Amino acid sequence: MTAAQFEQLTASEVECLLRRRLNLFLDAGAAPCAALVLAAQVEVPEDAAVELLEQGFSVDLTVRLLYSE
């Protein structure tokens, strides 16, 4: 999702999206605070982030690897 697409969402859609992403990243092994930071990076693709987290990558490294894609 691009930042422009994110800005077009309603408040309830944003809440739903962020909760879903947060739970995905928590389930993949991220620490709660780190998962929240990652969830807010809506331009980071979920599937790729989950794959990296499950392989043991830190949230910081995951963001750095995927944010520019």
Secondary structure, 3 states (H helix, E strand, C coil): CCHHHHHCCCHHHHHHHHHHHHHHHHHCCCCHHHHHHHHHCCCCCHHHHHHHHHCCCCHHHHHHHHCCC
